[in-house]
Amino acid sequence: MYLHGTSTINNEGHLTIGGCDVTALKAQFGTPLYIVDEALVRERCRQYMEAFRASGLTFQVAYASKAFCVMAMCRLAEEEGLSLDVVSDGELFTALQAGFPAQRIHFHGNNKTPEEIEMAIDAQIGCFVVDNFNELQLLNAIAKERGVRVNVLLRVTPGVEAHTHEYISTGQTDSKFGFDIGNGTAAVAVQEAANADHIDLLGIHSHIGSQIFEVQGFQMAVERVAQFARSIKEQTGISFKVVNLGGGFGIRYVDGDTPLAVSDYVKAITDGVKQHFSGIGPTLPEIWVEPGRSIIGEAGTTLYTVGSVKEIPGVRKYVAVDGGMTDNPRPALYESRYEAVLANRANDATEEVVSIAGKCCESGDMLIWDLFLPKVKQDDLLAVSCTGAYNYAMANNYNRIRRPAVVFAHEGQADVVVERETHQDIVGKDVIPARLQKKSTVQV
């Protein structure tokens, strides 16, 4: 397994993260356990900030909280000078509870409810990213009721399809997100937003997909968005003060993944902005981006304990762990691939090929197929790397399995940032109606 960030193998052959021996973390916190390398998260935040500062452009780097949203992560992002994008009232509430400055919060989503819009307006967030005409009209009406004006970016689809999984491609014409540039819908939306009496149109937003390993898609998106901005300026006189180019910057999950350095992605975007937006307005627009996975993804590791083993001679050896699709549904959803290591015997030579099965009552609950490992024993520890993004965020209670704890590991100290769920948490919202509380008359 490739070692990311501060991860090392110590003299005992144990994996360490943030200076913490994972065998000690298992003893203290149990498994499954999400471990976050805090130093690596901060390093990635700083790489984005430094790359944009070097460009000379005005900018905001907003952490895409949907990748991993807990109060400690919101606080860390705030400390590093990032803004924050949220996509629900739950993420917004988390950010506000963490003390994140509301003016640096951007609210996304293709179907914001009236209650979510009201909550965000009352919190005085910095910007709404508007996805459709219904939302534009609803937002203007609610802002009017409250006697305020709200900042807006319009999400547009530039017709750029990133080379990624079809479920995480979002910039193409056929998408549930945004106003399409190609069919003229985006231009109509700009005019409607400009005419709305309680909306301040800051600019536009574009996002072409996720897990992107090259810059050509971003370069093309910048060019097409600039062409649109120039057309709008010529036809209406409206200039965009802000252009948000989204996220999607790839990370290394497995051998063969070839992400670029943060500085390479940023340079491609900022050079494109300088080239294509020159002369459209009196100044170049402020540039916003929204990295999520590329900040938290590689910093996360999930630690499991090995349980049962099933060998089918001549076919496959299944090694089951005490987690699975409840803490990592991505392999089932996207056929996502991961690397892993026996964290308590990381220096042992590989002897066999196994497939890592989860404990859920589903044949599709498989975490890794065909993994080379030393001879696996019951109670070994398996560490799966790069689980920081969309693992805890998508975790669930299928089979009424409790969600794991999350710890931040940093300079030899591990701090719980999310407690492990209890059995009482599982039934805590259950209610038995009075008619079902009567004593059973069924004869056994």
Phi, psi and chi 1 to 4 in degrees:
 res  aa     phi    psi   chi1   chi2   chi3   chi4
   1 MET       -  133.4 -177.7 -179.0   80.4      -
   2 TYR   -66.5  134.8 -177.0   86.0      -      -
   3 LEU   -94.8  118.3  -62.6  177.0      -      -
   4 HIS   -97.2  152.6  -61.8  -94.2      -      -
   5 GLY    56.1 -127.5      -      -      -      -
   6 THR   -87.8    2.2   65.6      -      -      -
   7 SER   -62.3  136.7  -64.0      -      -      -
   8 THR  -144.6  170.7   61.8      -      -      -
   9 ILE  -111.7  122.5  -53.4  -60.4      -      -
  10 ASN   -85.2 -177.1   65.7   18.1      -      -
  11 ASN   -64.6  -20.7  -67.9  -25.1      -      -
  12 GLU   -89.0    2.5  -62.2  175.1   85.7      -
  13 GLY    78.3   20.3      -      -      -      -
  14 HIS  -100.1  142.7  -61.0  169.8      -      -
  15 LEU   -70.2  135.0  175.2   67.2      -      -
  16 THR  -121.7  145.5   73.9      -      -      -
  17 ILE  -134.7  127.6  -59.4  170.9      -      -
  18 GLY    59.4   30.4      -      -      -      -
  19 GLY    78.3    8.1      -      -      -      -
  20 CYS  -109.4  129.0  -61.0      -      -      -
  21 ASP   -71.9  124.5 -173.5  -39.0      -      -
  22 VAL   -69.0  -22.4  -61.3      -      -      -
  23 THR   -66.9  -34.3   65.1      -      -      -
  24 ALA   -71.5  -35.5      -      -      -      -
  25 LEU   -65.1  -39.2  -64.1 -177.3      -      -
  26 LYS   -61.5  -44.5 -174.1  -92.4  169.2   80.2
  27 ALA   -62.9  -34.8      -      -      -      -
  28 GLN   -84.0  -39.6 -176.8  176.0    0.7      -
  29 PHE  -115.8  -12.0  -57.7  110.9      -      -
  30 GLY    79.7  179.8      -      -      -      -
  31 THR  -134.9  159.9   58.7      -      -      -
  32 PRO   -61.1  154.8  -19.6   32.1      -      -
  33 LEU  -145.3  127.7 -179.9   66.7      -      -
  34 TYR   -87.1  126.5  -64.0  112.8      -      -
  35 ILE  -117.3  126.1  -53.0  166.1      -      -
  36 VAL  -112.2  126.9  175.1      -      -      -
  37 ASP   -81.1   95.9 -177.8  -11.1      -      -
  38 GLU   -60.6  -38.9 -178.0  178.4  -30.7      -
  39 ALA   -62.2  -38.1      -      -      -      -
  40 LEU   -69.1  -38.4 -179.5   53.3      -      -
  41 VAL   -59.9  -47.8  177.4      -      -      -
  42 ARG   -64.5  -38.8  -68.3 -174.8 -177.0  -84.9
  43 GLU   -60.0  -43.5  177.7 -174.0  -24.8      -
  44 ARG   -66.8  -40.0  -72.6  -65.8  165.6   79.9
  45 CYS   -57.6  -45.3  -68.2      -      -      -
  46 ARG   -69.5  -32.2  -68.0  167.2 -172.2  174.7
  47 GLN   -61.9  -41.6  -73.3  172.4   -8.4      -
  48 TYR   -66.3  -46.8  -83.3  101.6      -      -
  49 MET   -62.2  -43.6  -61.9  -65.3  -75.1      -
  50 GLU   -67.4  -38.8  -69.9  166.0    5.2      -
  51 ALA   -65.8  -39.5      -      -      -      -
  52 PHE   -72.6  -37.4  -88.9  100.2      -      -
  53 ARG   -59.2  -39.2  -70.9 -170.0 -170.1  104.5
  54 ALA   -65.2  -24.4      -      -      -      -
  55 SER   -74.4  -22.6   74.9      -      -      -
  56 GLY    82.3   -2.8      -      -      -      -
  57 LEU   -85.3  155.0  -62.8  177.3      -      -
  58 THR   -75.8  139.0  -54.3      -      -      -
  59 PHE  -154.1  165.3   68.1   93.7      -      -
  60 GLN  -137.5  134.0  -77.7 -168.2   49.1      -
  61 VAL  -105.9  113.7  175.9      -      -      -
  62 ALA  -107.3  121.8      -      -      -      -
  63 TYR   -68.9  127.0  169.9   63.6      -      -
  64 ALA   -79.6   96.2      -      -      -      -
  65 SER   -68.2  -16.5   69.4      -      -      -
  66 LYS   -60.5  -22.5   63.3 -179.0  178.6  -72.0
  67 ALA   -66.4  -36.4      -      -      -      -
  68 PHE  -170.8  104.4  172.7   67.1      -      -
  69 CYS  -120.4  101.8 -174.8      -      -      -
  70 VAL  -135.6  163.3  -58.5      -      -      -
  71 MET   -60.8  -38.7  -71.0 -162.7  -67.1      -
  72 ALA   -63.7  -37.3      -      -      -      -
  73 MET   -69.2  -38.9 -176.1   61.9 -160.6      -
  74 CYS   -61.3  -41.8  -66.4      -      -      -
  75 ARG   -64.6  -41.0 -175.5   66.2   60.6   84.9
  76 LEU   -63.2  -45.2 -172.7  155.4      -      -
  77 ALA   -60.7  -39.6      -      -      -      -
  78 GLU   -64.5  -42.1 -164.7  -82.5  -32.5      -
  79 GLU   -60.5  -32.9  -74.0 -176.4    0.5      -
  80 GLU   -87.3    4.3  -65.2  -62.9  -26.7      -
  81 GLY    85.9   10.9      -      -      -      -
  82 LEU   -82.5  157.8  -85.8   61.6      -      -
  83 SER   -89.0 -173.9  -62.9      -      -      -
  84 LEU  -144.2  133.7 -165.5   73.7      -      -
  85 ASP  -110.1  141.0   91.5   48.9      -      -
  86 VAL  -126.2  158.6  -60.1      -      -      -
  87 VAL  -130.0   11.0  -62.1      -      -      -
  88 SER  -160.1  167.3   71.6      -      -      -
  89 ASP   -66.9  -28.8   53.2   -0.3      -      -
  90 GLY   -65.7  -44.0      -      -      -      -
  91 GLU   -67.9  -39.1  -71.2 -178.6   -4.4      -
  92 LEU   -62.1  -45.4  175.0   58.2      -      -
  93 PHE   -62.1  -42.0 -175.9   79.0      -      -
  94 THR   -58.0  -46.5  -58.9      -      -      -
  95 ALA   -63.0  -44.6      -      -      -      -
  96 LEU   -66.9  -39.5  -64.4  173.8      -      -
  97 GLN   -63.3  -30.8  -74.2  -67.5  106.2      -
  98 ALA   -78.9   -5.2      -      -      -      -
  99 GLY    83.0   20.3      -      -      -      -
 100 PHE   -71.2  136.0 -160.3   94.0      -      -
 101 PRO   -62.0  122.7  -21.4   32.9      -      -
 102 ALA   -61.3  -33.6      -      -      -      -
 103 GLN   -66.5  -14.9  -78.8  -62.1  -49.9      -
 104 ARG  -103.6   18.4  -79.2  163.4   42.4 -159.9
 105 ILE  -105.3  133.1  -63.3  176.3      -      -
 106 HIS  -115.3  133.3  -46.7  151.2      -      -
 107 PHE  -105.5  115.8 -157.7  141.0      -      -
 108 HIS   -99.9 -178.7  -80.1  -99.9      -      -
 109 GLY   125.7  141.7      -      -      -      -
 110 ASN   -90.6   -3.3   68.0  -55.6      -      -
 111 ASN  -150.8   61.3 -170.7   28.0      -      -
 112 LYS   -66.5  133.6  -57.0  178.5 -173.5   70.7
 113 THR   -81.5  160.6   65.9      -      -      -
 114 PRO   -56.0  -38.3  -26.4   35.1      -      -
 115 GLU   -64.7  -39.3  -66.1   76.9   15.9      -
 116 GLU   -66.2  -41.7  -73.3  176.0  -38.2      -
 117 ILE   -63.9  -43.7  -69.5  173.2      -      -
 118 GLU   -61.1  -43.5  -69.6  166.5   -2.0      -
 119 MET   -61.4  -43.0  177.6 -179.3  176.3      -
 120 ALA   -69.6  -39.2      -      -      -      -
 121 ILE   -64.2  -45.0  -71.4  176.9      -      -
 122 ASP   -63.7  -31.1  -67.9  -15.4      -      -
 123 ALA   -78.4  -11.1      -      -      -      -
 124 GLN    62.0   49.9  -60.0 -178.8   -4.0      -
 125 ILE   -66.8  166.1   67.9  162.5      -      -
 126 GLY   -76.0  -32.4      -      -      -      -
 127 CYS  -165.3  143.6 -176.8      -      -      -
 128 PHE  -103.4  134.9  -71.4   85.7      -      -
 129 VAL   -98.8  105.7 -178.3      -      -      -
 130 VAL   -87.2  134.3  170.5      -      -      -
 131 ASP  -107.2  -18.7 -150.4  -88.5      -      -
 132 ASN  -161.6  169.6   51.2   68.9      -      -
 133 PHE   -65.9  -38.4  -71.9  109.1      -      -
 134 ASN   -56.2  -46.8  -66.5   59.8      -      -
 135 GLU   -65.2  -40.9 -179.8 -170.9  -15.2      -
 136 LEU   -58.6  -45.3 -173.1   60.4      -      -
 137 GLN   -70.1  -41.5  -66.3  155.1   11.7      -
 138 LEU   -64.4  -44.7  178.3   62.6      -      -
 139 LEU   -60.7  -44.0  178.8   60.0      -      -
 140 ASN   -63.9  -39.7 -172.2   59.5      -      -
 141 ALA   -67.0  -42.2      -      -      -      -
 142 ILE   -69.4  -39.2  -66.3  174.1      -      -
 143 ALA   -62.7  -37.4      -      -      -      -
 144 LYS   -64.8  -43.2 -176.4  175.8 -177.8  178.6
 145 GLU   -58.1  -36.5  -72.5  175.8    0.1      -
 146 ARG   -91.5   -2.6  -80.8  164.6  159.4   66.8
 147 GLY    68.5   35.7      -      -      -      -
 148 VAL  -130.2  167.7  -61.9      -      -      -
 149 ARG  -112.9  146.2  -60.1 -176.6   66.5   83.9
 150 VAL  -125.1  144.6  -66.8      -      -      -
 151 ASN   -81.2  140.7  -66.6  -32.8      -      -
 152 VAL  -137.9  138.1  160.0      -      -      -
 153 LEU  -110.5  141.9  -64.1 -178.3      -      -
 154 LEU   -97.0  125.5  -62.7  176.8      -      -
 155 ARG   -79.9  125.4  179.0  162.6 -179.5  170.6
 156 VAL  -119.0  152.0  -58.9      -      -      -
 157 THR  -104.6  116.8   53.4      -      -      -
 158 PRO   -83.7   -1.1   31.0  -35.3      -      -
 159 GLY    80.4   22.8      -      -      -      -
 160 VAL  -108.6  122.4  177.2      -      -      -
 161 GLU  -107.6  113.5 -175.2  171.1   -0.5      -
 162 ALA   -71.3  154.4      -      -      -      -
 163 HIS   -81.0   88.1  -60.3  -68.0      -      -
 164 THR  -154.5 -177.5 -175.2      -      -      -
 165 HIS   -65.0  141.1 -168.6  -72.5      -      -
 166 GLU   -58.3  -28.4   62.5  177.6  -43.6      -
 167 TYR   -78.4  -13.5  -67.9  160.9      -      -
 168 ILE  -118.8   18.9   51.1  177.7      -      -
 169 SER   -95.5  129.6  -62.9      -      -      -
 170 THR  -133.1   -5.7   57.1      -      -      -
 171 GLY   -95.5   -4.9      -      -      -      -
 172 GLN   -77.8  167.7   69.7  -84.4   20.1      -
 173 THR   -61.9  -43.8  -63.4      -      -      -
 174 ASP   -85.1   87.8 -175.5    5.5      -      -
 175 SER  -146.3  149.1  172.1      -      -      -
 176 LYS   -74.8   -9.4   76.9  172.8 -171.2  178.5
 177 PHE  -100.5  139.1  -61.5  104.6      -      -
 178 GLY    79.1  174.2      -      -      -      -
 179 PHE   -94.9  130.5  -57.8   95.5      -      -
 180 ASP   -80.3  130.7 -173.0   60.8      -      -
 181 ILE   -72.0  -42.6  -70.7  176.9      -      -
 182 GLY   -62.9  -37.0      -      -      -      -
 183 ASN   -95.0    6.5   66.2   13.4      -      -
 184 GLY    90.2   -6.0      -      -      -      -
 185 THR   -62.4  -39.2  -53.9      -      -      -
 186 ALA   -62.8  -39.4      -      -      -      -
 187 ALA   -65.0  -40.0      -      -      -      -
 188 VAL   -63.2  -41.2  174.3      -      -      -
 189 ALA   -63.8  -39.2      -      -      -      -
 190 VAL   -59.7  -45.8  168.6      -      -      -
 191 GLN   -66.2  -40.0 -166.2   65.0   63.1      -
 192 GLU   -65.9  -41.9 -175.4  168.6  -37.5      -
 193 ALA   -65.6  -39.7      -      -      -      -
 194 ALA   -65.5  -30.1      -      -      -      -
 195 ASN   -87.5  -13.0  -67.6  -23.3      -      -
 196 ALA   -68.0  134.8      -      -      -      -
 197 ASP   -80.1  -10.1   51.6    2.8      -      -
 198 HIS  -127.2   23.7  -75.5  -92.4      -      -
 199 ILE  -124.6  134.0  -76.8  175.6      -      -
 200 ASP  -107.1  110.8  -70.3  -35.9      -      -
 201 LEU   -80.6  109.2  178.3   60.5      -      -
 202 LEU   -81.9  -36.1  -61.4 -176.2      -      -
 203 GLY   166.1 -147.2      -      -      -      -
 204 ILE  -132.3  161.3   53.2  176.6      -      -
 205 HIS  -128.0  139.8  172.4  -76.8      -      -
 206 SER  -140.6  135.6  165.6      -      -      -
 207 HIS  -140.1  125.2  178.2   71.7      -      -
 208 ILE  -102.6   -5.7   61.1  173.1      -      -
 209 GLY   146.8 -167.0      -      -      -      -
 210 SER  -133.8  159.2  -63.0      -      -      -
 211 GLN    57.8   53.2 -166.6   58.5   -4.0      -
 212 ILE   -99.7  131.9  -59.8  168.2      -      -
 213 PHE  -107.7    5.2  -67.7  149.6      -      -
 214 GLU  -136.6  169.9   36.4   76.0   23.7      -
 215 VAL  -100.9  -11.0  -61.5      -      -      -
 216 GLN   -60.1  -39.3  -73.6   78.9    8.1      -
 217 GLY   -63.0  -41.3      -      -      -      -
 218 PHE   -66.2  -41.4  -65.8  107.6      -      -
 219 GLN   -61.7  -43.1  -68.6  169.6  -31.8      -
 220 MET   -65.9  -39.7 -175.4  176.3  -65.7      -
 221 ALA   -63.1  -44.1      -      -      -      -
 222 VAL   -58.5  -44.4  170.3      -      -      -
 223 GLU   -63.3  -44.4 -177.0  174.4    0.4      -
 224 ARG   -70.7  -38.1  -68.5 -166.7 -178.9  176.5
 225 VAL   -65.8  -37.7  167.7      -      -      -
 226 ALA   -66.3  -40.7      -      -      -      -
 227 GLN   -60.5  -41.0  -70.8  170.3   -8.7      -
 228 PHE   -64.6  -44.7  176.3   66.4      -      -
 229 ALA   -61.3  -40.0      -      -      -      -
 230 ARG   -65.8  -41.9 -170.3  177.7  -62.3  -83.8
 231 SER   -63.0  -43.7  172.2      -      -      -
 232 ILE   -62.6  -42.0  -68.3  -64.6      -      -
 233 LYS   -61.6  -44.5  174.4   67.2  173.5  177.4
 234 GLU   -68.0  -36.7  -68.5  171.4   -8.3      -
 235 GLN   -84.9  -32.3  -66.1  173.8   24.0      -
 236 THR  -124.7  -15.5   68.3      -      -      -
 237 GLY    82.3    1.1      -      -      -      -
 238 ILE   -82.3  129.6  -63.3  170.5      -      -
 239 SER  -110.4  144.9  -66.3      -      -      -
 240 PHE   -92.0  120.7  -60.9  141.3      -      -
 241 LYS   -78.7  -27.8  -59.6  173.9 -175.5  176.1
 242 VAL  -130.0  136.3  174.5      -      -      -
 243 VAL  -126.3  117.2  173.3      -      -      -
 244 ASN  -101.8  121.5 -171.9  -32.5      -      -
 245 LEU  -104.3   17.4  -67.3  161.3      -      -
 246 GLY    68.9 -151.3      -      -      -      -
 247 GLY  -135.8 -138.6      -      -      -      -
 248 GLY   102.4    5.8      -      -      -      -
 249 PHE   -68.2  127.6  -45.6  106.2      -      -
 250 GLY   -76.9  161.5      -      -      -      -
 251 ILE  -129.4  168.7   68.2  168.7      -      -
 252 ARG   -92.2  109.2 -176.2 -160.1 -177.4  -79.1
 253 TYR   -89.4  -48.4  -78.7  101.9      -      -
 254 VAL  -137.4  166.1  -64.8      -      -      -
 255 ASP   -56.2  130.7 -170.8   30.3      -      -
 256 GLY   108.5  -23.7      -      -      -      -
 257 ASP   -72.7  132.9  -72.0  -15.2      -      -
 258 THR  -128.3   63.7   55.7      -      -      -
 259 PRO   -67.4  152.9   27.6  -35.4      -      -
 260 LEU   -87.1  166.4  -58.3  174.0      -      -
 261 ALA   -66.6  149.3      -      -      -      -
 262 VAL   -51.8  -43.0  165.7      -      -      -
 263 SER   -61.9  -30.6   57.5      -      -      -
 264 ASP   -70.0  -43.9  -69.1  -25.7      -      -
 265 TYR   -61.2  -47.1  -71.3  116.4      -      -
 266 VAL   -64.7  -41.8  173.0      -      -      -
 267 LYS   -63.8  -40.5 -170.9  173.8 -170.1  -54.1
 268 ALA   -61.5  -41.8      -      -      -      -
 269 ILE   -69.0  -49.1  -71.2  171.4      -      -
 270 THR   -70.1  -36.9   53.9      -      -      -
 271 ASP   -63.3  -39.4  -76.1   -6.4      -      -
 272 GLY   -65.3  -38.9      -      -      -      -
 273 VAL   -63.9  -45.4  167.7      -      -      -
 274 LYS   -61.5  -37.5  -67.9  173.0 -177.0  177.3
 275 GLN   -74.6  -49.9  175.5 -175.6   -7.6      -
 276 HIS   -90.5  -22.9  -63.9  -65.1      -      -
 277 PHE   -94.7   -4.2  -82.1   85.3      -      -
 278 SER   -61.4  126.6  178.3      -      -      -
 279 GLY    88.5   -8.1      -      -      -      -
 280 ILE   -73.5  -43.3  -64.3  178.6      -      -
 281 GLY  -127.7 -179.5      -      -      -      -
 282 PRO   -65.4  -28.4   21.1  -32.1      -      -
 283 THR  -138.9  164.6   59.8      -      -      -
 284 LEU   -69.4  146.6  -68.7  174.2      -      -
 285 PRO   -69.3  158.9   26.6  -34.9      -      -
 286 GLU   -72.0  136.1 -178.1  172.3  -33.6      -
 287 ILE  -105.8  128.4  -57.2  -55.8      -      -
 288 TRP  -114.9  145.6  -63.5    1.5      -      -
 289 VAL  -135.2  166.3  -67.2      -      -      -
 290 GLU  -137.2   67.2  -60.6  162.2  -13.9      -
 291 PRO   -70.8  137.9   26.8  -33.8      -      -
 292 GLY  -128.6  -71.2      -      -      -      -
 293 ARG   -53.9  -41.9 -178.0 -162.1  -43.2  -93.4
 294 SER   -71.7  -13.4   60.6      -      -      -
 295 ILE   -91.3  -43.6  -75.0  177.2      -      -
 296 ILE  -106.6  -20.8 -171.1   63.6      -      -
 297 GLY   -57.4  -57.2      -      -      -      -
 298 GLU   -72.4  -16.0  -67.2 -179.3    7.7      -
 299 ALA   -80.3  -10.2      -      -      -      -
 300 GLY  -100.4  139.8      -      -      -      -
 301 THR  -134.2  137.0  -60.6      -      -      -
 302 THR  -106.5  128.4  -53.6      -      -      -
 303 LEU  -104.8  128.3 -171.1   67.0      -      -
 304 TYR  -123.4  160.4  -58.4   99.6      -      -
 305 THR  -106.5  133.8  -60.3      -      -      -
 306 VAL   -74.6  136.8  171.0      -      -      -
 307 GLY  -115.4 -111.5      -      -      -      -
 308 SER   -76.8  155.7   63.4      -      -      -
 309 VAL  -130.3  132.6  176.0      -      -      -
 310 LYS  -127.3  121.0  174.9 -176.1  178.0  179.9
 311 GLU  -110.6  125.9 -173.7  161.1    9.0      -
 312 ILE  -106.0  104.0  -53.8  173.1      -      -
 313 PRO   -51.6  129.4  -26.7   36.4      -      -
 314 GLY    75.0    2.7      -      -      -      -
 315 VAL  -122.6  -66.6  178.7      -      -      -
 316 ARG  -166.7  153.1 -174.0  177.5  -56.8  -80.3
 317 LYS  -116.1  118.4 -175.3  172.3 -176.2  177.5
 318 TYR   -95.2  129.3  -70.4   93.8      -      -
 319 VAL  -116.1  117.3  171.8      -      -      -
 320 ALA   -95.4  141.4      -      -      -      -
 321 VAL  -117.2  171.5  -64.5      -      -      -
 322 ASP   -86.8   21.2   56.0   -9.3      -      -
 323 GLY  -138.1 -148.9      -      -      -      -
 324 GLY   146.3 -137.4      -      -      -      -
 325 MET   -69.8   -9.9   64.6 -171.3  -62.1      -
 326 THR   -76.5  -28.9   49.6      -      -      -
 327 ASP  -106.5  -12.4   57.3   75.9      -      -
 328 ASN  -150.5   86.3 -175.3    1.3      -      -
 329 PRO   -81.2   -3.2   30.0  -34.1      -      -
 330 ARG   -62.1  -39.9  -64.6 -172.8   67.3 -107.5
 331 PRO   -59.9  -37.8  -28.1   37.7      -      -
 332 ALA   -71.7  -35.9      -      -      -      -
 333 LEU   -78.8  -45.4  -72.7  174.0      -      -
 334 TYR  -120.7    3.1  -53.2  132.8      -      -
 335 GLU    58.1   35.5  -60.5  179.5  -13.1      -
 336 SER   -66.6  146.9  -58.3      -      -      -
 337 ARG  -113.1  148.4  -62.3 -171.4  -58.0  146.5
 338 TYR  -138.8  160.2  -70.4   89.5      -      -
 339 GLU  -105.9  157.5  -66.7 -179.9  -17.9      -
 340 ALA  -153.7  163.2      -      -      -      -
 341 VAL  -144.6  149.8   65.4      -      -      -
 342 LEU   -72.9  106.0  -75.1 -173.1      -      -
 343 ALA   -70.9  -20.3      -      -      -      -
 344 ASN   -96.0   -7.2   58.2  -45.8      -      -
 345 ARG  -142.2   51.3  -64.3 -167.2  -73.7  123.3
 346 ALA   -69.1  -20.7      -      -      -      -
 347 ASN   -92.9   -5.6  -72.5  -28.8      -      -
 348 ASP   -68.8  146.6  -72.2   10.6      -      -
 349 ALA   -70.9  145.0      -      -      -      -
 350 THR   -71.2  139.3   56.9      -      -      -
 351 GLU  -127.9  -17.9  -64.9 -176.1   41.4      -
 352 GLU  -151.0  163.5   57.2 -177.3    0.1      -
 353 VAL  -109.5  125.0  178.2      -      -      -
 354 VAL  -130.3  166.1  -57.1      -      -      -
 355 SER  -120.3  133.3  -68.3      -      -      -
 356 ILE   -91.1  116.2  -52.8  -58.5      -      -
 357 ALA  -104.0  144.1      -      -      -      -
 358 GLY   -84.2  175.6      -      -      -      -
 359 LYS   -96.7    0.9   65.5  174.9  -68.7  176.6
 360 CYS   -72.4  155.8  -69.6      -      -      -
 361 CYS   -83.0   62.9 -166.5      -      -      -
 362 GLU  -147.3  130.5  -68.9  -74.3  -20.3      -
 363 SER   -62.7  -27.9  -64.4      -      -      -
 364 GLY   -80.0    0.5      -      -      -      -
 365 ASP   -82.6   76.4 -176.7   17.5      -      -
 366 MET  -124.2  129.9  -63.8  -65.2  -60.3      -
 367 LEU   -90.5  -43.9  -68.3  175.4      -      -
 368 ILE  -144.9  131.2  -56.0  175.2      -      -
 369 TRP   -97.2  140.4  -65.2   95.3      -      -
 370 ASP    54.7   66.6  -59.5  -30.9      -      -
 371 LEU  -105.5  130.4  175.8   66.1      -      -
 372 PHE   -82.6  122.5  -72.0   87.7      -      -
 373 LEU  -141.9  162.4  -72.0  178.9      -      -
 374 PRO   -62.8  170.7  -19.6   31.8      -      -
 375 LYS   -57.8  115.5 -170.5   73.3  171.5  178.4
 376 VAL   -80.7  138.9 -178.0      -      -      -
 377 LYS  -122.5  153.7  -55.6  172.4 -174.8  176.1
 378 GLN   -59.1  140.3 -168.7  173.2   24.7      -
 379 ASP    77.7    2.7  -65.3  -32.5      -      -
 380 ASP   -61.5  159.0  -86.0  -25.5      -      -
 381 LEU  -105.7  129.1  -62.1 -178.3      -      -
 382 LEU  -110.3  124.7 -174.8   79.6      -      -
 383 ALA  -108.0  122.2      -      -      -      -
 384 VAL  -104.3  124.5  178.6      -      -      -
 385 SER   -87.2  166.1   63.4      -      -      -
 386 CYS    58.9   43.9  -62.6      -      -      -
 387 THR  -107.6   20.4   60.0      -      -      -
 388 GLY   -73.1  -30.0      -      -      -      -
 389 ALA  -104.9  130.5      -      -      -      -
 390 TYR    63.7   22.9  -55.7  107.5      -      -
 391 ASN  -104.1  -68.4  -76.3 -118.6      -      -
 392 TYR   -57.5  -38.3  174.1   79.6      -      -
 393 ALA   -60.8  -32.3      -      -      -      -
 394 MET  -103.1    3.5  -69.4 -177.0  172.3      -
 395 ALA   -59.6  151.6      -      -      -      -
 396 ASN  -147.5  175.6   59.2   84.2      -      -
 397 ASN  -110.7   29.8  -65.8  122.8      -      -
 398 TYR   -54.9  142.8 -179.2   54.8      -      -
 399 ASN    60.4   16.1  -70.0  168.8      -      -
 400 ARG    55.9   38.4  -69.0 -120.4  139.9  171.4
 401 ILE   -83.5  136.8  -66.5  171.8      -      -
 402 ARG   -76.8  140.5  -66.3  172.2  -68.4  153.9
 403 ARG   -72.2  144.3  -80.4  177.4  -75.9 -141.8
 404 PRO   -71.4  168.3  -16.7   30.3      -      -
 405 ALA   -77.9  160.7      -      -      -      -
 406 VAL  -124.7  131.9 -175.1      -      -      -
 407 VAL  -123.8  144.8  -61.6      -      -      -
 408 PHE   -96.7  123.0  -83.2   14.4      -      -
 409 ALA  -103.8  128.7      -      -      -      -
 410 HIS  -157.5  120.0 -175.2   61.3      -      -
 411 GLU    51.1   46.0  -63.8 -178.9  -10.8      -
 412 GLY    83.1    1.4      -      -      -      -
 413 GLN  -117.9  136.7  178.3  175.4  -27.3      -
 414 ALA  -115.9  123.8      -      -      -      -
 415 ASP  -116.6  131.2  -63.9  -56.7      -      -
 416 VAL   -70.9  126.2  174.3      -      -      -
 417 VAL  -111.4  -17.5  -60.3      -      -      -
 418 VAL  -139.9  124.9 -179.6      -      -      -
 419 GLU   -75.9  149.2  -64.5  179.0  -12.0      -
 420 ARG   -62.6  139.0 -175.9  178.6  -53.7  -80.0
 421 GLU   -65.7  149.3  -73.1 -175.8  -27.7      -
 422 THR  -103.1  168.1   66.2      -      -      -
 423 HIS   -60.8  -35.7  -69.7  122.1      -      -
 424 GLN   -65.1  -34.7 -172.1   57.6   44.8      -
 425 ASP   -59.7  -37.1  -69.4  -29.9      -      -
 426 ILE   -63.6  -40.1  -66.7  -65.6      -      -
 427 VAL  -101.0    3.4  -60.1      -      -      -
 428 GLY   -60.2  -28.5      -      -      -      -
 429 LYS  -102.4    0.4  -62.7  -62.0 -178.1 -178.4
 430 ASP   -71.5  144.5  -73.4   15.5      -      -
 431 VAL  -133.7  130.4  176.5      -      -      -
 432 ILE   -98.5  114.8  -59.0  176.9      -      -
 433 PRO   -58.8  153.6  -20.4   31.3      -      -
 434 ALA   -57.5  -37.1      -      -      -      -
 435 ARG   -66.5  -19.9   63.3 -177.6  177.9   81.4
 436 LEU   -95.7   -2.6  -64.9  180.0      -      -
 437 GLN   -92.2   -2.6  -66.2  179.0    9.0      -
 438 LYS   -67.8  150.8  -61.6  174.9 -177.4  177.4
 439 LYS   -65.3  132.8 -172.2  173.8 -178.3  179.2
 440 SER   -65.5  139.8  174.8      -      -      -
 441 THR  -104.9    4.3   58.7      -      -      -
 442 VAL   -70.5  131.8  176.4      -      -      -
 443 GLN   -84.1  125.9  -62.3  -62.7  -43.1      -
 444 VAL  -100.0      -  179.0      -      -      -
